[in-house]
Amino acid sequence: VTGVQTCALPILYLVHRSTLINPPVLRMITNPDLEPVAALAEPLGVQAVNDLVEFGKMYIDSEEDPLKQTTICYVAEVDNQVVGVVGLELLKDETVESLRCAYHLDDYLIAEYHDESHAKGHSRLKHWILNPLFLKFSRMLLLSAQRLCGRTVMHIESALDDVVPSVFSTFLQVAPRTAPALKKVKRKPPKVASFSMF
């Protein structure tokens, strides 16, 4: 790699020894993880830290059956240090049906194959934070999160002006359906009308 000289100092490249050995391990979030998660999210601002910690607490405090939960939060860990967070919202079939009405999902996947009745389903990526040194493991962490929560499709919903996560390039953009509209200009009536009967 050829470096671009922008100042008098030499160019410095960095690699963490853990990135050369093993990928991060994904596991469920616990109470002791909330402080390192908050520190990891601190550069994103106070609101992001509060949202992420609240999401983690909501998951930890829930006493529901793991198969009936609506959210799941994982932490990525290397050498007993939290290096990433993955927060998922588990989508019900009704939500997926409304997404199918609004977007061309059927052009990209067979929706019936991914329904909840076959221990599969859809999830929405709500929170994604990963130490930049471990970005090369992004796809593996997404795959592990889907495997652990028993889902086969993952979505990201983002407004045009939102900051998108670094893993965004892994996803495909699905085209929205256009809403039906009436024509503004009426067409001329036909000169001859024909009717048929079967």
C-alpha positions, -999 to +999 in steps of 0.1 A: +000+000+000+014+033-010+009+060+017+000+096+009+023+120+027+002+148+043+025+159+071+062+156+082+055+125+103+060+090+088+028+070+081+018+046+109-002+014+103-017-006+131-028-041+137-041-057+169-027-091+177-062-105+183-072-097+147-044-120+136-054-149+158-091-155+165-123-137+155-145-121+182-168-144+201-205-134+201-225-140+233-256-127+251-252-094+269-250-094+307-251-067+334-213-064+337-212-057+300-233-025+302-203-003+313-179-015+285-208-012+260-214+024+271-177+032+267-177+016+232-207+038+221-194+070+237-180+085+205-215+083+190-230+107+216-250+107+248-283+098+230-267+067+213-252+056+246-285+059+264-304+041+237-279+012+236-277+008+274-315+009+276-318-017+248-293-039+267-311-035+300-345-042+285-331-075+271-314-085+304-344-076+325-369-095+303-380-128+319-396-141+287-390-174+271-361-170+248-382-183+219-408-156+224-385-125+229-389-096+206-353-082+211-319-098+215-286-081+223-252-097+218-217-085+226-186-094+207-157-103+229-119-107+224-095-115+253-123-108+278-128-073+263-160-062+247-152-050+211-187-049+196-224-049+201-252-063+180-288-055+189-316-072+170-354-068+169-371-101+160-398-094+135-432-112+134-447-125+102-473-096+103-445-071+102-428-089+073-461-089+054-463-051+058-427-048+045-437-070+015-465-046+007-442-016+009-410-030-007-402-055-035-390-082-010-403-110-033-377-100-059-349-109-035-361-139-015-388-165-011-408-151+018-426-183+026-392-201+031-382-177+058-414-176+079-414-182+116-431-216+115-399-233+102-376-220+130-365-193+106-376-157+103-367-121+099-348-097+122-341-060+121-306-047+130-312-020+156-277-015+170-243-022+155-211-010+170-178-027+163-142-016+171-127-005+137-098-030+143-122-059+139-143-046+109-130-075+088-151-098+110-184-079+104-199-105+081-190-134+105-205-115+134-238-109+115-239-146+105-233-156+142-260-133+154-285-147+129-275-183+138-278-176+176-312-160+173-326-185+148-333-160+120-324-163+083-330-127+070-318-094+085-330-059+076-318-024+082-342+005+079-326+038+075-337+073+066-318+091+039-301+115+064-292+088+090-257+077+097-255+041+085-234+014+102-201+002+087-217-031+079-242-014+056-223-025+024-231-061+032-268-056+027-288-052-005-310-022-010-346-032-017-366-010-040-398+005-026-432-002-043-448+028-059-482+037-045-510+035-071-521+069-083-548+082-106-537+098-139-540+136-140-549+137-177-580+118-188-577+098-219-601+103-248-630+079-249-628+052-276-647+058-309-661+022-308-669+002-278-669-036-280-682-061-255-678-098-254-696-125-236-682-159-227 
